[in-house]
Structure formats: structure tokens, C-alpha cells
């Protein structure tokens, strides 16, 4: 489970966006839950001013309802005790996977790279590079469509087009 703050376009209503103070982004916050392969199970979209805990509780409730057999979830250090305690009430062991101390910059974190890779996959969809949708539900639908496209490419063994090697 993880969240991502994205900027919004000018046509998004002000009441459905907010400011992520930590990242200084005015827009919306996407929260996703993936399985261990990186395939998306559920996505939610809200104002960027929502805390990760609020988004995390929403995701836990919805995922437990849709997939009652889920028993383990990995999160980053942005999710606090609220999410861990709520997960325990639902019968989900929420484990915080911290970064390695003393290593500056980017490095691969055990179990966390899976959800980060999923964010990278959905960002390949040009429509999701910025949030253009008027309604948060439409944004959630676009994320699901991008995930379906990714899944069909993986099933058919179609490679993802890249700009590398072209002139």
C-alpha cells in the first residue's frame, strides 16, 4: 500500500483538491494497494491534503471488504500507528518497512519497490501524469483502465514501447 500526490489541471474543482504540505503539491492524492506481483487490487483518489493515515484507513476498509483473505500488508514509514491499529482490528498485519539508515538518496527497499513499480507503470499512461479528471471517481476509473492495459500487455507478452533506441 502506498500513496502518491499528483498535480491537477486547471479544470479540476477546488473542492476536490488540496495541498500536500510535505511535497508542496496542489492536487490530489492517489492511494493504491497491490499484490506481491505489483498487480493493482484497489485504488482511491482524494484531495492531496488528506493524510496518509486517512487514505490508508480507507484503503484497508475497502480492500478487506473486496479481498477478505488478505492478512499481510507492507507500508512505508509515512503510515503511522493509526493504520497499523486499524489493520489489526481488521485482521491484517500491517508491517512498516523503513528505509536503510545512513544511505542517502534513492535505494531499493525490500517489499516497497513492488508498489513503487506499479506507480511507474500507471504513470506510463499519459492521462495519469497529471490529474485531469473533474471527479475523483473518474480518476480512479482511469487508474483502473491503465492497470487493465498493463495486465493485458503482461498476459500477451507484449513489450512496453519506450523511446530508447529510436532516433
Phi and psi in radians as a Rosetta constraint file:
Dihedral C 1 N 2 CA 2 C 2 CIRCULARHARMONIC -2.765 0.35
Dihedral N 2 CA 2 C 2 N 3 CIRCULARHARMONIC 2.896 0.35
Dihedral C 2 N 3 CA 3 C 3 CIRCULARHARMONIC -2.172 0.35
Dihedral N 3 CA 3 C 3 N 4 CIRCULARHARMONIC 2.788 0.35
Dihedral C 3 N 4 CA 4 C 4 CIRCULARHARMONIC -2.529 0.35
Dihedral N 4 CA 4 C 4 N 5 CIRCULARHARMONIC 2.281 0.35
Dihedral C 4 N 5 CA 5 C 5 CIRCULARHARMONIC -1.679 0.35
Dihedral N 5 CA 5 C 5 N 6 CIRCULARHARMONIC 2.314 0.35
Dihedral C 5 N 6 CA 6 C 6 CIRCULARHARMONIC -2.257 0.35
Dihedral N 6 CA 6 C 6 N 7 CIRCULARHARMONIC 2.587 0.35
Dihedral C 6 N 7 CA 7 C 7 CIRCULARHARMONIC -1.247 0.35
Dihedral N 7 CA 7 C 7 N 8 CIRCULARHARMONIC 2.703 0.35
Dihedral C 7 N 8 CA 8 C 8 CIRCULARHARMONIC -1.931 0.35
Dihedral N 8 CA 8 C 8 N 9 CIRCULARHARMONIC 2.797 0.35
Dihedral C 8 N 9 CA 9 C 9 CIRCULARHARMONIC -1.443 0.35
Dihedral N 9 CA 9 C 9 N 10 CIRCULARHARMONIC 3.126 0.35
Dihedral C 9 N 10 CA 10 C 10 CIRCULARHARMONIC -1.302 0.35
Dihedral N 10 CA 10 C 10 N 11 CIRCULARHARMONIC -0.289 0.35
Dihedral C 10 N 11 CA 11 C 11 CIRCULARHARMONIC -1.571 0.35
Dihedral N 11 CA 11 C 11 N 12 CIRCULARHARMONIC 0.011 0.35
Dihedral C 11 N 12 CA 12 C 12 CIRCULARHARMONIC -1.400 0.35
Dihedral N 12 CA 12 C 12 N 13 CIRCULARHARMONIC 2.268 0.35
Dihedral C 12 N 13 CA 13 C 13 CIRCULARHARMONIC -1.057 0.35
Dihedral N 13 CA 13 C 13 N 14 CIRCULARHARMONIC 2.483 0.35
Dihedral C 13 N 14 CA 14 C 14 CIRCULARHARMONIC -1.113 0.35
Dihedral N 14 CA 14 C 14 N 15 CIRCULARHARMONIC -0.494 0.35
Dihedral C 14 N 15 CA 15 C 15 CIRCULARHARMONIC -1.289 0.35
Dihedral N 15 CA 15 C 15 N 16 CIRCULARHARMONIC -0.179 0.35
Dihedral C 15 N 16 CA 16 C 16 CIRCULARHARMONIC -1.917 0.35
Dihedral N 16 CA 16 C 16 N 17 CIRCULARHARMONIC 0.206 0.35
Dihedral C 16 N 17 CA 17 C 17 CIRCULARHARMONIC -2.299 0.35
Dihedral N 17 CA 17 C 17 N 18 CIRCULARHARMONIC 2.911 0.35
Dihedral C 17 N 18 CA 18 C 18 CIRCULARHARMONIC -2.734 0.35
Dihedral N 18 CA 18 C 18 N 19 CIRCULARHARMONIC -2.990 0.35
Dihedral C 18 N 19 CA 19 C 19 CIRCULARHARMONIC -1.998 0.35
Dihedral N 19 CA 19 C 19 N 20 CIRCULARHARMONIC 2.158 0.35
Dihedral C 19 N 20 CA 20 C 20 CIRCULARHARMONIC -1.461 0.35
Dihedral N 20 CA 20 C 20 N 21 CIRCULARHARMONIC 1.825 0.35
Dihedral C 20 N 21 CA 21 C 21 CIRCULARHARMONIC -1.101 0.35
Dihedral N 21 CA 21 C 21 N 22 CIRCULARHARMONIC -0.625 0.35
Dihedral C 21 N 22 CA 22 C 22 CIRCULARHARMONIC -1.172 0.35
Dihedral N 22 CA 22 C 22 N 23 CIRCULARHARMONIC -0.654 0.35
Dihedral C 22 N 23 CA 23 C 23 CIRCULARHARMONIC -1.823 0.35
Dihedral N 23 CA 23 C 23 N 24 CIRCULARHARMONIC -0.082 0.35
Dihedral C 23 N 24 CA 24 C 24 CIRCULARHARMONIC 0.975 0.35
Dihedral N 24 CA 24 C 24 N 25 CIRCULARHARMONIC 0.814 0.35
Dihedral C 24 N 25 CA 25 C 25 CIRCULARHARMONIC -2.050 0.35
Dihedral N 25 CA 25 C 25 N 26 CIRCULARHARMONIC 2.242 0.35
Dihedral C 25 N 26 CA 26 C 26 CIRCULARHARMONIC -1.649 0.35
Dihedral N 26 CA 26 C 26 N 27 CIRCULARHARMONIC 2.086 0.35
Dihedral C 26 N 27 CA 27 C 27 CIRCULARHARMONIC 2.945 0.35
Dihedral N 27 CA 27 C 27 N 28 CIRCULARHARMONIC -2.411 0.35
Dihedral C 27 N 28 CA 28 C 28 CIRCULARHARMONIC -2.184 0.35
Dihedral N 28 CA 28 C 28 N 29 CIRCULARHARMONIC 2.773 0.35
Dihedral C 28 N 29 CA 29 C 29 CIRCULARHARMONIC -1.981 0.35
Dihedral N 29 CA 29 C 29 N 30 CIRCULARHARMONIC 2.224 0.35
Dihedral C 29 N 30 CA 30 C 30 CIRCULARHARMONIC -1.758 0.35
Dihedral N 30 CA 30 C 30 N 31 CIRCULARHARMONIC 2.367 0.35
Dihedral C 30 N 31 CA 31 C 31 CIRCULARHARMONIC -2.137 0.35
Dihedral N 31 CA 31 C 31 N 32 CIRCULARHARMONIC 2.300 0.35
Dihedral C 31 N 32 CA 32 C 32 CIRCULARHARMONIC -2.294 0.35
Dihedral N 32 CA 32 C 32 N 33 CIRCULARHARMONIC 2.699 0.35
Dihedral C 32 N 33 CA 33 C 33 CIRCULARHARMONIC -2.172 0.35
Dihedral N 33 CA 33 C 33 N 34 CIRCULARHARMONIC 2.285 0.35
Dihedral C 33 N 34 CA 34 C 34 CIRCULARHARMONIC -2.115 0.35
Dihedral N 34 CA 34 C 34 N 35 CIRCULARHARMONIC 2.865 0.35
Dihedral C 34 N 35 CA 35 C 35 CIRCULARHARMONIC -1.504 0.35
Dihedral N 35 CA 35 C 35 N 36 CIRCULARHARMONIC -3.062 0.35
Dihedral C 35 N 36 CA 36 C 36 CIRCULARHARMONIC -1.225 0.35
Dihedral N 36 CA 36 C 36 N 37 CIRCULARHARMONIC -0.231 0.35
Dihedral C 36 N 37 CA 37 C 37 CIRCULARHARMONIC -1.589 0.35
Dihedral N 37 CA 37 C 37 N 38 CIRCULARHARMONIC -0.165 0.35
Dihedral C 37 N 38 CA 38 C 38 CIRCULARHARMONIC 1.660 0.35
Dihedral N 38 CA 38 C 38 N 39 CIRCULARHARMONIC 0.103 0.35
Dihedral C 38 N 39 CA 39 C 39 CIRCULARHARMONIC -1.413 0.35
Dihedral N 39 CA 39 C 39 N 40 CIRCULARHARMONIC 2.299 0.35
Dihedral C 39 N 40 CA 40 C 40 CIRCULARHARMONIC -1.271 0.35
Dihedral N 40 CA 40 C 40 N 41 CIRCULARHARMONIC 2.310 0.35
Dihedral C 40 N 41 CA 41 C 41 CIRCULARHARMONIC -1.685 0.35
Dihedral N 41 CA 41 C 41 N 42 CIRCULARHARMONIC -0.693 0.35
Dihedral C 41 N 42 CA 42 C 42 CIRCULARHARMONIC -2.772 0.35
Dihedral N 42 CA 42 C 42 N 43 CIRCULARHARMONIC 2.580 0.35
Dihedral C 42 N 43 CA 43 C 43 CIRCULARHARMONIC -2.350 0.35
Dihedral N 43 CA 43 C 43 N 44 CIRCULARHARMONIC 2.562 0.35
Dihedral C 43 N 44 CA 44 C 44 CIRCULARHARMONIC -2.400 0.35
Dihedral N 44 CA 44 C 44 N 45 CIRCULARHARMONIC 2.637 0.35
Dihedral C 44 N 45 CA 45 C 45 CIRCULARHARMONIC -2.289 0.35
Dihedral N 45 CA 45 C 45 N 46 CIRCULARHARMONIC 2.355 0.35
Dihedral C 45 N 46 CA 46 C 46 CIRCULARHARMONIC -2.607 0.35
Dihedral N 46 CA 46 C 46 N 47 CIRCULARHARMONIC -3.066 0.35
Dihedral C 46 N 47 CA 47 C 47 CIRCULARHARMONIC -1.115 0.35
Dihedral N 47 CA 47 C 47 N 48 CIRCULARHARMONIC 2.545 0.35
Dihedral C 47 N 48 CA 48 C 48 CIRCULARHARMONIC -1.150 0.35
Dihedral N 48 CA 48 C 48 N 49 CIRCULARHARMONIC -0.309 0.35
Dihedral C 48 N 49 CA 49 C 49 CIRCULARHARMONIC -1.317 0.35
Dihedral N 49 CA 49 C 49 N 50 CIRCULARHARMONIC -0.198 0.35
Dihedral C 49 N 50 CA 50 C 50 CIRCULARHARMONIC -1.140 0.35
Dihedral N 50 CA 50 C 50 N 51 CIRCULARHARMONIC 2.457 0.35
Dihedral C 50 N 51 CA 51 C 51 CIRCULARHARMONIC -1.315 0.35
Dihedral N 51 CA 51 C 51 N 52 CIRCULARHARMONIC 2.795 0.35
Dihedral C 51 N 52 CA 52 C 52 CIRCULARHARMONIC -1.090 0.35
Dihedral N 52 CA 52 C 52 N 53 CIRCULARHARMONIC -0.546 0.35
Dihedral C 52 N 53 CA 53 C 53 CIRCULARHARMONIC -1.130 0.35
Dihedral N 53 CA 53 C 53 N 54 CIRCULARHARMONIC -0.750 0.35
Dihedral C 53 N 54 CA 54 C 54 CIRCULARHARMONIC -1.111 0.35
Dihedral N 54 CA 54 C 54 N 55 CIRCULARHARMONIC -0.748 0.35
Dihedral C 54 N 55 CA 55 C 55 CIRCULARHARMONIC -1.183 0.35
Dihedral N 55 CA 55 C 55 N 56 CIRCULARHARMONIC -0.695 0.35
Dihedral C 55 N 56 CA 56 C 56 CIRCULARHARMONIC -1.095 0.35
Dihedral N 56 CA 56 C 56 N 57 CIRCULARHARMONIC -0.731 0.35
Dihedral C 56 N 57 CA 57 C 57 CIRCULARHARMONIC -1.122 0.35
Dihedral N 57 CA 57 C 57 N 58 CIRCULARHARMONIC -0.733 0.35
Dihedral C 57 N 58 CA 58 C 58 CIRCULARHARMONIC -1.071 0.35
Dihedral N 58 CA 58 C 58 N 59 CIRCULARHARMONIC -0.763 0.35
Dihedral C 58 N 59 CA 59 C 59 CIRCULARHARMONIC -1.151 0.35
Dihedral N 59 CA 59 C 59 N 60 CIRCULARHARMONIC -0.746 0.35
Dihedral C 59 N 60 CA 60 C 60 CIRCULARHARMONIC -1.059 0.35
Dihedral N 60 CA 60 C 60 N 61 CIRCULARHARMONIC -0.793 0.35
Dihedral C 60 N 61 CA 61 C 61 CIRCULARHARMONIC -1.046 0.35
Dihedral N 61 CA 61 C 61 N 62 CIRCULARHARMONIC -0.822 0.35
Dihedral C 61 N 62 CA 62 C 62 CIRCULARHARMONIC -1.215 0.35
Dihedral N 62 CA 62 C 62 N 63 CIRCULARHARMONIC -0.744 0.35
Dihedral C 62 N 63 CA 63 C 63 CIRCULARHARMONIC -1.173 0.35
Dihedral N 63 CA 63 C 63 N 64 CIRCULARHARMONIC -0.691 0.35
Dihedral C 63 N 64 CA 64 C 64 CIRCULARHARMONIC -1.135 0.35
Dihedral N 64 CA 64 C 64 N 65 CIRCULARHARMONIC -0.586 0.35
Dihedral C 64 N 65 CA 65 C 65 CIRCULARHARMONIC -1.228 0.35
Dihedral N 65 CA 65 C 65 N 66 CIRCULARHARMONIC -0.734 0.35
Dihedral C 65 N 66 CA 66 C 66 CIRCULARHARMONIC -1.358 0.35
Dihedral N 66 CA 66 C 66 N 67 CIRCULARHARMONIC -0.626 0.35
Dihedral C 66 N 67 CA 67 C 67 CIRCULARHARMONIC -2.271 0.35
Dihedral N 67 CA 67 C 67 N 68 CIRCULARHARMONIC 1.385 0.35
Dihedral C 67 N 68 CA 68 C 68 CIRCULARHARMONIC -1.123 0.35
Dihedral N 68 CA 68 C 68 N 69 CIRCULARHARMONIC -0.264 0.35
Dihedral C 68 N 69 CA 69 C 69 CIRCULARHARMONIC -1.466 0.35
Dihedral N 69 CA 69 C 69 N 70 CIRCULARHARMONIC -0.087 0.35
Dihedral C 69 N 70 CA 70 C 70 CIRCULARHARMONIC -1.139 0.35
Dihedral N 70 CA 70 C 70 N 71 CIRCULARHARMONIC 2.278 0.35
Dihedral C 70 N 71 CA 71 C 71 CIRCULARHARMONIC -2.246 0.35
Dihedral N 71 CA 71 C 71 N 72 CIRCULARHARMONIC -0.184 0.35
Dihedral C 71 N 72 CA 72 C 72 CIRCULARHARMONIC -2.442 0.35
Dihedral N 72 CA 72 C 72 N 73 CIRCULARHARMONIC 2.439 0.35
Dihedral C 72 N 73 CA 73 C 73 CIRCULARHARMONIC -2.542 0.35
Dihedral N 73 CA 73 C 73 N 74 CIRCULARHARMONIC 2.398 0.35
Dihedral C 73 N 74 CA 74 C 74 CIRCULARHARMONIC -1.860 0.35
Dihedral N 74 CA 74 C 74 N 75 CIRCULARHARMONIC 2.399 0.35
Dihedral C 74 N 75 CA 75 C 75 CIRCULARHARMONIC -2.371 0.35
Dihedral N 75 CA 75 C 75 N 76 CIRCULARHARMONIC 2.893 0.35
Dihedral C 75 N 76 CA 76 C 76 CIRCULARHARMONIC -1.567 0.35
Dihedral N 76 CA 76 C 76 N 77 CIRCULARHARMONIC -3.102 0.35
Dihedral C 76 N 77 CA 77 C 77 CIRCULARHARMONIC -1.303 0.35
Dihedral N 77 CA 77 C 77 N 78 CIRCULARHARMONIC -0.113 0.35
Dihedral C 77 N 78 CA 78 C 78 CIRCULARHARMONIC -1.198 0.35
Dihedral N 78 CA 78 C 78 N 79 CIRCULARHARMONIC -0.436 0.35
Dihedral C 78 N 79 CA 79 C 79 CIRCULARHARMONIC -1.512 0.35
Dihedral N 79 CA 79 C 79 N 80 CIRCULARHARMONIC 2.232 0.35
Dihedral C 79 N 80 CA 80 C 80 CIRCULARHARMONIC -1.773 0.35
Dihedral N 80 CA 80 C 80 N 81 CIRCULARHARMONIC -2.892 0.35
Dihedral C 80 N 81 CA 81 C 81 CIRCULARHARMONIC -1.029 0.35
Dihedral N 81 CA 81 C 81 N 82 CIRCULARHARMONIC -0.502 0.35
Dihedral C 81 N 82 CA 82 C 82 CIRCULARHARMONIC -0.996 0.35
Dihedral N 82 CA 82 C 82 N 83 CIRCULARHARMONIC -0.798 0.35
Dihedral C 82 N 83 CA 83 C 83 CIRCULARHARMONIC -1.212 0.35
Dihedral N 83 CA 83 C 83 N 84 CIRCULARHARMONIC -0.707 0.35
Dihedral C 83 N 84 CA 84 C 84 CIRCULARHARMONIC -1.112 0.35
Dihedral N 84 CA 84 C 84 N 85 CIRCULARHARMONIC -0.780 0.35
Dihedral C 84 N 85 CA 85 C 85 CIRCULARHARMONIC -1.178 0.35
Dihedral N 85 CA 85 C 85 N 86 CIRCULARHARMONIC -0.701 0.35
Dihedral C 85 N 86 CA 86 C 86 CIRCULARHARMONIC -1.145 0.35
Dihedral N 86 CA 86 C 86 N 87 CIRCULARHARMONIC -0.685 0.35
Dihedral C 86 N 87 CA 87 C 87 CIRCULARHARMONIC -1.100 0.35
Dihedral N 87 CA 87 C 87 N 88 CIRCULARHARMONIC -0.680 0.35
Dihedral C 87 N 88 CA 88 C 88 CIRCULARHARMONIC -1.112 0.35
Dihedral N 88 CA 88 C 88 N 89 CIRCULARHARMONIC -0.660 0.35
Dihedral C 88 N 89 CA 89 C 89 CIRCULARHARMONIC -1.104 0.35
Dihedral N 89 CA 89 C 89 N 90 CIRCULARHARMONIC -0.587 0.35
Dihedral C 89 N 90 CA 90 C 90 CIRCULARHARMONIC -1.517 0.35
Dihedral N 90 CA 90 C 90 N 91 CIRCULARHARMONIC -0.081 0.35
Dihedral C 90 N 91 CA 91 C 91 CIRCULARHARMONIC 1.482 0.35
Dihedral N 91 CA 91 C 91 N 92 CIRCULARHARMONIC 0.394 0.35
Dihedral C 91 N 92 CA 92 C 92 CIRCULARHARMONIC -1.950 0.35
Dihedral N 92 CA 92 C 92 N 93 CIRCULARHARMONIC 2.198 0.35
Dihedral C 92 N 93 CA 93 C 93 CIRCULARHARMONIC -1.436 0.35
Dihedral N 93 CA 93 C 93 N 94 CIRCULARHARMONIC 1.853 0.35
Dihedral C 93 N 94 CA 94 C 94 CIRCULARHARMONIC -1.659 0.35
Dihedral N 94 CA 94 C 94 N 95 CIRCULARHARMONIC 2.012 0.35
Dihedral C 94 N 95 CA 95 C 95 CIRCULARHARMONIC -1.914 0.35
Dihedral N 95 CA 95 C 95 N 96 CIRCULARHARMONIC 2.231 0.35
Dihedral C 95 N 96 CA 96 C 96 CIRCULARHARMONIC -1.479 0.35
Dihedral N 96 CA 96 C 96 N 97 CIRCULARHARMONIC 2.187 0.35
Dihedral C 96 N 97 CA 97 C 97 CIRCULARHARMONIC -1.858 0.35
Dihedral N 97 CA 97 C 97 N 98 CIRCULARHARMONIC 1.814 0.35
Dihedral C 97 N 98 CA 98 C 98 CIRCULARHARMONIC -1.413 0.35
Dihedral N 98 CA 98 C 98 N 99 CIRCULARHARMONIC 2.825 0.35
Dihedral C 98 N 99 CA 99 C 99 CIRCULARHARMONIC -1.253 0.35
Dihedral N 99 CA 99 C 99 N 100 CIRCULARHARMONIC 2.787 0.35
Dihedral C 99 N 100 CA 100 C 100 CIRCULARHARMONIC -1.307 0.35
Dihedral N 100 CA 100 C 100 N 101 CIRCULARHARMONIC 2.178 0.35
Dihedral C 100 N 101 CA 101 C 101 CIRCULARHARMONIC -1.199 0.35
Dihedral N 101 CA 101 C 101 N 102 CIRCULARHARMONIC 2.527 0.35
Dihedral C 101 N 102 CA 102 C 102 CIRCULARHARMONIC 1.502 0.35
Dihedral N 102 CA 102 C 102 N 103 CIRCULARHARMONIC -0.045 0.35
Dihedral C 102 N 103 CA 103 C 103 CIRCULARHARMONIC -1.889 0.35
Dihedral N 103 CA 103 C 103 N 104 CIRCULARHARMONIC 1.879 0.35
Dihedral C 103 N 104 CA 104 C 104 CIRCULARHARMONIC -1.340 0.35
Dihedral N 104 CA 104 C 104 N 105 CIRCULARHARMONIC 2.767 0.35
Dihedral C 104 N 105 CA 105 C 105 CIRCULARHARMONIC 1.307 0.35
Dihedral N 105 CA 105 C 105 N 106 CIRCULARHARMONIC -2.879 0.35
Dihedral C 105 N 106 CA 106 C 106 CIRCULARHARMONIC -1.335 0.35
Dihedral N 106 CA 106 C 106 N 107 CIRCULARHARMONIC 2.407 0.35
Dihedral C 106 N 107 CA 107 C 107 CIRCULARHARMONIC -2.693 0.35
Dihedral N 107 CA 107 C 107 N 108 CIRCULARHARMONIC 2.671 0.35
Dihedral C 107 N 108 CA 108 C 108 CIRCULARHARMONIC -1.255 0.35
Dihedral N 108 CA 108 C 108 N 109 CIRCULARHARMONIC 2.260 0.35
Dihedral C 108 N 109 CA 109 C 109 CIRCULARHARMONIC -1.919 0.35
Dihedral N 109 CA 109 C 109 N 110 CIRCULARHARMONIC 2.278 0.35
Dihedral C 109 N 110 CA 110 C 110 CIRCULARHARMONIC -0.864 0.35
Dihedral N 110 CA 110 C 110 N 111 CIRCULARHARMONIC 2.311 0.35
Dihedral C 110 N 111 CA 111 C 111 CIRCULARHARMONIC 1.213 0.35
Dihedral N 111 CA 111 C 111 N 112 CIRCULARHARMONIC -0.404 0.35
Dihedral C 111 N 112 CA 112 C 112 CIRCULARHARMONIC -1.421 0.35
Dihedral N 112 CA 112 C 112 N 113 CIRCULARHARMONIC -0.473 0.35
Dihedral C 112 N 113 CA 113 C 113 CIRCULARHARMONIC -1.142 0.35
Dihedral N 113 CA 113 C 113 N 114 CIRCULARHARMONIC -0.413 0.35
Dihedral C 113 N 114 CA 114 C 114 CIRCULARHARMONIC -1.118 0.35
Dihedral N 114 CA 114 C 114 N 115 CIRCULARHARMONIC -0.851 0.35
Dihedral C 114 N 115 CA 115 C 115 CIRCULARHARMONIC -1.266 0.35
Dihedral N 115 CA 115 C 115 N 116 CIRCULARHARMONIC -0.578 0.35
Dihedral C 115 N 116 CA 116 C 116 CIRCULARHARMONIC -1.138 0.35
Dihedral N 116 CA 116 C 116 N 117 CIRCULARHARMONIC -0.655 0.35
Dihedral C 116 N 117 CA 117 C 117 CIRCULARHARMONIC -1.115 0.35
Dihedral N 117 CA 117 C 117 N 118 CIRCULARHARMONIC -0.656 0.35
Dihedral C 117 N 118 CA 118 C 118 CIRCULARHARMONIC -1.117 0.35
Dihedral N 118 CA 118 C 118 N 119 CIRCULARHARMONIC -0.719 0.35
Dihedral C 118 N 119 CA 119 C 119 CIRCULARHARMONIC -1.044 0.35
Dihedral N 119 CA 119 C 119 N 120 CIRCULARHARMONIC -0.691 0.35
Dihedral C 119 N 120 CA 120 C 120 CIRCULARHARMONIC -1.095 0.35
Dihedral N 120 CA 120 C 120 N 121 CIRCULARHARMONIC -0.704 0.35
Dihedral C 120 N 121 CA 121 C 121 CIRCULARHARMONIC -1.108 0.35
Dihedral N 121 CA 121 C 121 N 122 CIRCULARHARMONIC -0.789 0.35
Dihedral C 121 N 122 CA 122 C 122 CIRCULARHARMONIC -1.273 0.35
Dihedral N 122 CA 122 C 122 N 123 CIRCULARHARMONIC -0.427 0.35
Dihedral C 122 N 123 CA 123 C 123 CIRCULARHARMONIC -1.280 0.35
Dihedral N 123 CA 123 C 123 N 124 CIRCULARHARMONIC -0.252 0.35
Dihedral C 123 N 124 CA 124 C 124 CIRCULARHARMONIC -1.171 0.35
Dihedral N 124 CA 124 C 124 N 125 CIRCULARHARMONIC -0.375 0.35
Dihedral C 124 N 125 CA 125 C 125 CIRCULARHARMONIC -1.365 0.35
Dihedral N 125 CA 125 C 125 N 126 CIRCULARHARMONIC 2.019 0.35
Dihedral C 125 N 126 CA 126 C 126 CIRCULARHARMONIC -0.992 0.35
Dihedral N 126 CA 126 C 126 N 127 CIRCULARHARMONIC -0.575 0.35
Dihedral C 126 N 127 CA 127 C 127 CIRCULARHARMONIC -1.170 0.35
Dihedral N 127 CA 127 C 127 N 128 CIRCULARHARMONIC -0.328 0.35
Dihedral C 127 N 128 CA 128 C 128 CIRCULARHARMONIC -1.781 0.35
Dihedral N 128 CA 128 C 128 N 129 CIRCULARHARMONIC 0.009 0.35
Dihedral C 128 N 129 CA 129 C 129 CIRCULARHARMONIC -1.135 0.35
Dihedral N 129 CA 129 C 129 N 130 CIRCULARHARMONIC -0.465 0.35
Dihedral C 129 N 130 CA 130 C 130 CIRCULARHARMONIC -2.484 0.35
Dihedral N 130 CA 130 C 130 N 131 CIRCULARHARMONIC 2.676 0.35
Dihedral C 130 N 131 CA 131 C 131 CIRCULARHARMONIC -1.549 0.35
Dihedral N 131 CA 131 C 131 N 132 CIRCULARHARMONIC 1.922 0.35
Dihedral C 131 N 132 CA 132 C 132 CIRCULARHARMONIC -1.747 0.35
Dihedral N 132 CA 132 C 132 N 133 CIRCULARHARMONIC -0.169 0.35
Dihedral C 132 N 133 CA 133 C 133 CIRCULARHARMONIC -1.378 0.35
Dihedral N 133 CA 133 C 133 N 134 CIRCULARHARMONIC 2.497 0.35
Dihedral C 133 N 134 CA 134 C 134 CIRCULARHARMONIC -1.241 0.35
Dihedral N 134 CA 134 C 134 N 135 CIRCULARHARMONIC -0.741 0.35
Dihedral C 134 N 135 CA 135 C 135 CIRCULARHARMONIC -1.826 0.35
Dihedral N 135 CA 135 C 135 N 136 CIRCULARHARMONIC 2.461 0.35
Dihedral C 135 N 136 CA 136 C 136 CIRCULARHARMONIC -1.028 0.35
Dihedral N 136 CA 136 C 136 N 137 CIRCULARHARMONIC -0.572 0.35
Dihedral C 136 N 137 CA 137 C 137 CIRCULARHARMONIC -1.114 0.35
Dihedral N 137 CA 137 C 137 N 138 CIRCULARHARMONIC -0.604 0.35
Dihedral C 137 N 138 CA 138 C 138 CIRCULARHARMONIC -1.189 0.35
Dihedral N 138 CA 138 C 138 N 139 CIRCULARHARMONIC -0.632 0.35
Dihedral C 138 N 139 CA 139 C 139 CIRCULARHARMONIC -1.117 0.35
Dihedral N 139 CA 139 C 139 N 140 CIRCULARHARMONIC -0.742 0.35
Dihedral C 139 N 140 CA 140 C 140 CIRCULARHARMONIC -1.069 0.35
Dihedral N 140 CA 140 C 140 N 141 CIRCULARHARMONIC -0.700 0.35
Dihedral C 140 N 141 CA 141 C 141 CIRCULARHARMONIC -1.123 0.35
Dihedral N 141 CA 141 C 141 N 142 CIRCULARHARMONIC -0.699 0.35
Dihedral C 141 N 142 CA 142 C 142 CIRCULARHARMONIC -1.139 0.35
Dihedral N 142 CA 142 C 142 N 143 CIRCULARHARMONIC -0.655 0.35
Dihedral C 142 N 143 CA 143 C 143 CIRCULARHARMONIC -1.119 0.35
Dihedral N 143 CA 143 C 143 N 144 CIRCULARHARMONIC -0.748 0.35
Dihedral C 143 N 144 CA 144 C 144 CIRCULARHARMONIC -1.121 0.35
Dihedral N 144 CA 144 C 144 N 145 CIRCULARHARMONIC -0.689 0.35
Dihedral C 144 N 145 CA 145 C 145 CIRCULARHARMONIC -1.110 0.35
Dihedral N 145 CA 145 C 145 N 146 CIRCULARHARMONIC -0.739 0.35
Dihedral C 145 N 146 CA 146 C 146 CIRCULARHARMONIC -1.108 0.35
Dihedral N 146 CA 146 C 146 N 147 CIRCULARHARMONIC -0.661 0.35
Dihedral C 146 N 147 CA 147 C 147 CIRCULARHARMONIC -1.183 0.35
Dihedral N 147 CA 147 C 147 N 148 CIRCULARHARMONIC -0.674 0.35
Dihedral C 147 N 148 CA 148 C 148 CIRCULARHARMONIC -1.109 0.35
Dihedral N 148 CA 148 C 148 N 149 CIRCULARHARMONIC -0.749 0.35
Dihedral C 148 N 149 CA 149 C 149 CIRCULARHARMONIC -1.054 0.35
Dihedral N 149 CA 149 C 149 N 150 CIRCULARHARMONIC -0.748 0.35
Dihedral C 149 N 150 CA 150 C 150 CIRCULARHARMONIC -1.107 0.35
Dihedral N 150 CA 150 C 150 N 151 CIRCULARHARMONIC -0.751 0.35
Dihedral C 150 N 151 CA 151 C 151 CIRCULARHARMONIC -1.113 0.35
Dihedral N 151 CA 151 C 151 N 152 CIRCULARHARMONIC -0.732 0.35
Dihedral C 151 N 152 CA 152 C 152 CIRCULARHARMONIC -1.164 0.35
Dihedral N 152 CA 152 C 152 N 153 CIRCULARHARMONIC -0.616 0.35
Dihedral C 152 N 153 CA 153 C 153 CIRCULARHARMONIC -1.126 0.35
Dihedral N 153 CA 153 C 153 N 154 CIRCULARHARMONIC -0.674 0.35
Dihedral C 153 N 154 CA 154 C 154 CIRCULARHARMONIC -1.234 0.35
Dihedral N 154 CA 154 C 154 N 155 CIRCULARHARMONIC -0.664 0.35
Dihedral C 154 N 155 CA 155 C 155 CIRCULARHARMONIC -1.177 0.35
Dihedral N 155 CA 155 C 155 N 156 CIRCULARHARMONIC -0.730 0.35
Dihedral C 155 N 156 CA 156 C 156 CIRCULARHARMONIC -1.488 0.35
Dihedral N 156 CA 156 C 156 N 157 CIRCULARHARMONIC 0.012 0.35
Dihedral C 156 N 157 CA 157 C 157 CIRCULARHARMONIC 1.082 0.35
Dihedral N 157 CA 157 C 157 N 158 CIRCULARHARMONIC 0.507 0.35
Dihedral C 157 N 158 CA 158 C 158 CIRCULARHARMONIC -1.450 0.35
Dihedral N 158 CA 158 C 158 N 159 CIRCULARHARMONIC 2.281 0.35
Dihedral C 158 N 159 CA 159 C 159 CIRCULARHARMONIC -1.361 0.35
Dihedral N 159 CA 159 C 159 N 160 CIRCULARHARMONIC 2.639 0.35
Dihedral C 159 N 160 CA 160 C 160 CIRCULARHARMONIC -1.350 0.35
Dihedral N 160 CA 160 C 160 N 161 CIRCULARHARMONIC 2.225 0.35
Dihedral C 160 N 161 CA 161 C 161 CIRCULARHARMONIC -1.152 0.35
Dihedral N 161 CA 161 C 161 N 162 CIRCULARHARMONIC 2.429 0.35
Dihedral C 161 N 162 CA 162 C 162 CIRCULARHARMONIC -2.275 0.35
Dihedral N 162 CA 162 C 162 N 163 CIRCULARHARMONIC 2.954 0.35
Dihedral C 162 N 163 CA 163 C 163 CIRCULARHARMONIC -1.524 0.35
Dihedral N 163 CA 163 C 163 N 164 CIRCULARHARMONIC -0.194 0.35
Dihedral C 163 N 164 CA 164 C 164 CIRCULARHARMONIC -1.171 0.35
Dihedral N 164 CA 164 C 164 N 165 CIRCULARHARMONIC 2.448 0.35
Dihedral C 164 N 165 CA 165 C 165 CIRCULARHARMONIC 1.431 0.35
Dihedral N 165 CA 165 C 165 N 166 CIRCULARHARMONIC 0.074 0.35
Dihedral C 165 N 166 CA 166 C 166 CIRCULARHARMONIC -1.898 0.35
Dihedral N 166 CA 166 C 166 N 167 CIRCULARHARMONIC 2.739 0.35
